[in-house]
Amino acid sequence: MNLKEMVGIKAASYVKDGMTVGLGTGSTAYYMIEELGRRVKEENLDIVGVPTSFASKEQAEALGIIIKDIDAVTHIDLTIDGADEISQTFHGIKGGGAALLFEKIVATYSKEVIWIVDDSKMVEKLGKFPLPVEVVPYGQEQLFRLFQEKGYNPTFRMETEDQLRKTDSGHSIIDLNLDVIEDPIALALELDQTVGVVEHGLFNNMVNTVIIGEAHGPKVIENIR
C-alpha cells in the first residue's frame, strides 16, 4: 500500500453515517473516494458527497455514492482533500489539480476540513510549489504582466504546448513561482483585491486535521484554532 492510499483510507474512517462530505480532487483524494465507495457498498454507509471537480463527481457516482451539488445542501459536515504544501502554521497551497475554486468553496462551507498528504508536502514555509491563481480569460495577459512587474515569476498553466489549461469553470491558471512566501495572509489579501483574479491557491488556516503518510503509518496532527 502506498502512502497516498494509506492516508486516503485513514481519512475515510472519519466519515460517519448521515454525513454530507466534501470530496476532494487529486491523486490522494482518489483513494479516499475509492474507500468511501467500498464502505457504501460493503457497510451500507449512508452519506451524501459534494464533489470539488467533475473528475471527483464521475468517480463517486461510478462507485454508487449519492452526489449533490454545493447549492443543493445546507451544509457540509466534513471535507477531505489533498494539499500541495502545508506550512508549520497550517497554511496551505492547493490547486495543483486545477480545482482550487471549487475546492475552496466547498471547504468554506464545511464544518471540518481534513487534508491528506505524504510527508513531502509538509514544509516550514510555503512557496516552493507554484502558487496557482485562477483568472478570467478577459484581461489575463494584463494580469500576467502585472505579476511579472511584481517579480512573481508567472507562467500560464498549459494543457499542451500551445493550449492553455482550463479549469472546470473555463478559467485560466497563472502559476506564481515565488520560491518562498514570507506572509501568506498579506499575499492572499493582495490577490483577493486584484481585479480579474477569480481565486488563488492559498488556503490559509482553513484546515482542522492533517493526516500525513509516513513510512511507519499515518500521522495525525490537529490545528488548534
C-alpha positions as CSV (number, residue, x, y, z in Angstrom):
1,M,0.0,0.0,0.0
2,N,1.5,3.4,-1.0
3,L,1.4,6.5,1.3
4,K,-1.4,8.2,-0.6
5,E,-3.6,5.1,-0.4
6,M,-2.8,4.7,3.4
7,V,-3.9,8.3,4.3
8,G,-6.9,8.1,1.9
9,I,-8.2,5.1,3.7
10,K,-7.4,6.6,7.1
11,A,-9.3,9.8,6.3
12,A,-12.3,7.9,5.1
13,S,-12.7,6.3,8.6
14,Y,-13.6,9.8,9.8
15,V,-16.8,9.7,7.8
16,K,-19.9,8.6,9.7
17,D,-23.5,7.7,8.7
18,G,-25.6,10.6,7.7
19,M,-22.8,13.0,6.9
20,T,-22.6,15.3,3.9
21,V,-19.0,15.0,2.8
22,G,-16.9,17.3,0.5
23,L,-15.0,15.1,-1.9
24,G,-11.6,16.5,-2.8
25,T,-9.7,16.2,-6.0
26,G,-6.4,14.7,-6.9
27,S,-4.3,11.6,-6.6
28,T,-4.6,11.3,-2.8
29,A,-8.3,12.2,-2.7
30,Y,-8.8,9.5,-5.3
31,Y,-8.0,6.7,-2.7
32,M,-10.3,8.4,-0.1
33,I,-13.2,8.3,-2.6
34,E,-12.5,4.7,-3.5
35,E,-12.6,3.7,0.2
36,L,-15.9,5.6,0.7
37,G,-17.3,3.8,-2.3
38,R,-16.2,0.5,-0.7
39,R,-17.9,1.4,2.6
40,V,-21.1,2.5,0.9
41,K,-21.2,-0.9,-0.9
42,E,-20.0,-3.2,1.8
43,E,-21.0,-1.4,5.0
44,N,-24.2,0.4,3.7
45,L,-22.6,3.7,4.7
46,D,-25.3,6.4,4.2
47,I,-23.6,9.6,3.0
48,V,-24.0,12.4,0.5
49,G,-21.0,13.6,-1.4
50,V,-20.3,17.1,-2.6
51,P,-17.6,16.9,-5.3
52,T,-15.0,19.6,-5.9
53,S,-14.4,18.7,-9.6
54,F,-16.0,16.9,-12.5
55,A,-13.5,14.1,-12.1
56,S,-14.4,13.5,-8.4
57,K,-18.1,13.6,-9.3
58,E,-17.7,11.0,-12.0
59,Q,-15.6,8.7,-9.8
60,A,-18.0,8.9,-6.8
61,E,-21.1,8.3,-9.0
62,A,-19.5,5.3,-10.6
63,L,-18.9,3.9,-7.0
64,G,-22.6,4.4,-6.0
65,I,-22.0,7.4,-3.8
66,I,-25.0,9.8,-3.7
67,I,-23.9,13.1,-5.1
68,K,-25.4,16.6,-4.6
69,D,-24.3,20.0,-5.9
70,I,-22.9,22.5,-3.4
71,D,-26.1,24.6,-3.7
72,A,-28.4,21.5,-3.1
73,V,-27.1,21.1,0.5
74,T,-27.5,23.3,3.6
75,H,-24.0,22.5,5.0
76,I,-21.1,20.1,4.7
77,D,-20.1,18.2,7.8
78,L,-16.6,17.2,6.6
79,T,-14.4,17.9,3.6
80,I,-11.4,15.6,2.8
81,D,-8.9,16.8,0.3
82,G,-5.3,16.8,-0.6
83,A,-2.8,19.7,-0.5
84,D,0.3,20.6,-2.4
85,E,2.1,22.2,0.5
86,I,1.3,22.7,4.2
87,S,3.3,25.1,6.4
88,Q,4.1,24.7,10.1
89,T,1.4,27.3,10.8
90,F,-1.3,25.3,8.9
91,H,-1.5,27.5,5.8
92,G,-1.6,25.6,2.6
93,I,-1.2,25.8,-1.1
94,K,-3.7,23.9,-3.2
95,G,-4.6,23.9,-6.9
96,G,-2.1,21.6,-8.5
97,G,-5.0,19.7,-10.0
98,A,-6.6,23.0,-11.2
99,A,-9.7,22.6,-8.9
100,L,-8.9,25.3,-6.4
101,L,-12.0,27.4,-6.9
102,F,-14.5,24.5,-6.3
103,E,-12.2,23.2,-3.5
104,K,-12.2,26.5,-1.7
105,I,-15.9,27.0,-2.0
106,V,-16.6,23.5,-0.6
107,A,-14.1,24.0,2.2
108,T,-15.5,27.4,3.2
109,Y,-19.0,25.8,3.8
110,S,-17.6,22.8,5.7
111,K,-17.7,22.4,9.5
112,E,-14.5,20.4,9.4
113,V,-11.6,20.1,6.9
114,I,-9.1,17.2,6.7
115,W,-6.1,17.4,4.4
116,I,-4.4,14.1,3.4
117,V,-0.8,14.3,2.3
118,D,2.5,12.4,2.2
119,D,5.3,13.8,4.4
120,S,7.0,15.5,1.4
121,K,4.2,18.1,1.4
122,M,5.0,19.4,5.0
123,V,7.2,22.4,4.8
124,E,8.4,25.2,7.1
125,K,7.2,28.0,4.7
126,L,5.1,27.9,1.6
127,G,6.3,28.8,-1.8
128,K,8.4,26.0,-3.4
129,F,5.3,24.7,-5.0
130,P,4.0,27.2,-7.6
131,L,1.0,29.2,-6.3
132,P,-2.0,28.8,-8.7
133,V,-4.0,31.9,-9.5
134,E,-7.3,31.3,-11.3
135,V,-8.1,34.2,-13.6
136,V,-10.8,35.1,-16.1
137,P,-9.6,34.9,-19.7
138,Y,-10.6,38.5,-20.4
139,G,-7.5,40.6,-19.5
140,Q,-5.4,37.6,-18.5
141,E,-2.4,38.9,-20.3
142,Q,-2.7,42.2,-18.4
143,L,-2.6,40.2,-15.1
144,F,0.3,38.2,-16.4
145,R,2.3,41.5,-17.0
146,L,1.2,42.8,-13.6
147,F,2.6,39.7,-11.9
148,Q,5.8,40.0,-13.9
149,E,6.2,43.6,-12.7
150,K,5.8,42.4,-9.1
151,G,8.5,39.9,-9.6
152,Y,6.2,36.9,-9.1
153,N,7.7,34.9,-12.0
154,P,4.3,34.0,-13.5
155,T,3.7,31.1,-16.0
156,F,0.5,30.1,-17.7
157,R,-0.6,26.6,-16.9
158,M,-0.7,24.7,-20.2
159,E,-2.7,21.7,-21.3
160,T,-0.5,21.2,-24.4
161,E,2.4,23.1,-25.8
162,D,0.1,25.6,-27.5
163,Q,-3.2,25.3,-25.5
164,L,-3.9,26.8,-22.1
165,R,-5.2,24.6,-19.3
166,K,-8.8,25.5,-18.4
167,T,-10.5,24.9,-15.1
168,D,-13.9,23.3,-14.7
169,S,-15.3,26.9,-14.8
170,G,-13.5,27.7,-18.0
171,H,-10.9,30.0,-16.4
172,S,-7.1,30.1,-17.0
173,I,-4.5,29.5,-14.3
174,I,-1.4,31.6,-13.8
175,D,1.2,29.9,-11.6
176,L,3.3,32.2,-9.5
177,N,6.9,30.8,-9.0
178,L,7.7,32.5,-5.7
179,D,10.2,30.1,-4.0
180,V,9.1,31.3,-0.6
181,I,6.0,33.1,0.7
182,E,7.0,35.1,3.8
183,D,3.5,36.4,4.5
184,P,0.7,34.2,3.0
185,I,-2.0,36.3,4.8
186,A,-0.8,39.5,3.1
187,L,-0.4,37.8,-0.3
188,A,-3.9,36.3,-0.1
189,L,-5.4,39.7,0.6
190,E,-3.5,41.3,-2.3
191,L,-4.7,38.6,-4.7
192,D,-8.2,38.8,-3.4
193,Q,-8.2,42.5,-4.2
194,T,-6.8,42.1,-7.7
195,V,-9.4,42.6,-10.4
196,G,-9.6,39.6,-12.8
197,V,-8.4,37.1,-10.2
198,V,-11.2,34.6,-9.5
199,E,-9.4,32.7,-6.8
200,H,-6.0,31.7,-5.6
201,G,-4.4,28.6,-4.1
202,L,-3.6,30.0,-0.7
203,F,-5.8,28.1,1.9
204,N,-4.8,30.0,5.0
205,N,-5.8,28.4,8.3
206,M,-8.7,26.5,6.8
207,V,-7.7,23.0,7.9
208,N,-8.6,21.3,11.2
209,T,-6.8,18.0,10.8
210,V,-3.9,16.9,8.7
211,I,-3.2,13.2,8.1
212,I,0.4,12.6,6.9
213,G,1.5,9.4,5.3
214,E,4.8,8.2,6.8
215,A,6.7,5.0,6.2
216,H,5.6,3.6,9.6
217,G,2.0,4.6,9.2
218,P,-0.3,7.6,9.1
219,K,0.4,10.5,11.5
220,V,-2.5,12.8,12.6
221,I,-1.9,16.4,13.6
222,E,-4.5,18.9,14.7
223,N,-4.7,22.6,14.1
224,I,-5.9,24.0,17.4
225,R,-7.7,27.2,16.4
